[in-house]
Amino acid sequence: PYYVDLNQTLFAEVTLHCTDPNLQVFIDTCTASPQPDFGSVTHDLIRSGCTKDDTVVTYPAFENHGRFKFRAFRLLQRFPSVYLQCEVVLCDSNSTTSRWARGCISRQKGASSP
């Protein structure tokens, strides 16, 4: 466990240990929950590459690292523990169609495909 206070700034990093310089780490989704199985109470920090919490700051990709920071939030007021779960994607940094190159994918309500 890592003990924090409400509104404390936390830093998170995902590092790929690989010698391939063309692989890039992309943080797609990060969710917090007071339950280790991520049951009914969850809070999105990042979803589909888009920040969903106004305290989240993502850092530009650097070599094989994906990084962001956020402040400890309201779940700490109601629950003794909060778990963080992130989904990352490994991408070809040379591809203009990779998940990393597309960045934030926001889905608008009512939008439909032609």
N, C-alpha and C positions, 0 to 999 in steps of 0.2 A: 504493500500500500504506500501511497504518497499522500501525506497530510497537507492540506491547503486551507486557507481562509477564504471566506466569501470575497469576491472581487479581486483575488490574487491573480496575477498574470501567469499563465502556464504556457510552456513552449512544448511543441510536439515535433518530432522528426522521424521520417522513415528513410532508411539508408539501404541502398542496394549494394551489396558487396559482390561486384562483378567487374571484370576487366574490359568488358565491351563498352567503349565510349559512346556508342550510338543508342544505348538504352537509357531511357529517362523515366523517373518515377513521377507518376501523376496521382495526387490524392483526390479520389473521386467522391467519397462519402465518409463522413465521420459523425457518429451518433453517440450520445451519452444517455445512460439510463441508471436508475438506482438498483436495477435488477441485473444480475450477471447473465441471465438468459434474454435480456432486452425485450421484456414483456410489454405490458400495456403502457407504461410511462416511459417515453423517450423524448429526447430533445436533439434536433439536428443542428450540428455546427456547420457542416458542409454537406451538400446534396447535389449530385450530378455535376461536381466541380464548382458549384456556386455557393458562396457563403450565405448561411441562413441565420446566423446569430450576429448581431451587430458588433460584437466584441472580437470577432474572428478577423485576423489579418493573415493573409497568405503571403509567403515570400516567393520571389521568382525562383524557378528551378535552377539549381546549382549542382553541376556534375551529377552525381547519383543520389541526390537528396531531395526529399519533398518536405517542406517545413511550413508550420503555421503556429500562431499563438492565439490565445483566447483568455478571457477572464472567467474565473470560477463563478458560477451562476446560481440562479434561484433554487435549483434542485438541492443544493447544499443546505438550504434553510429547512427543507422538509424531510430529508433523508440523510442517514449517517454516512452512506457510501454512494459514490457515483462511478460507474464503469464507462470506459471509452472504447469504442470499436470503430475501426477505420477500414475502408476498402480502398486498395491502391491498384493501379494499373501500370504495367510496364509497357512502355511505348518505344517505337523507333523514332528517335529525335529528328531524323532526316525526312520523315514522311509528313506531308502536309495534310494527310487525312487521318493521322493517328489521333487517339483520344486526347493525348497531350496537346496536340496542335489545335484541336477544336475547343479546348478550355471549358468554360461554363456553358452548360446546356440548360436553358430555362424553358420550361414547358408552360405555355400560356393557356389559360382556361378558354375553352371554346374554339381553340385553333384546330383546324382539320387539314388533312392532306388533300391535295387536288386529285 
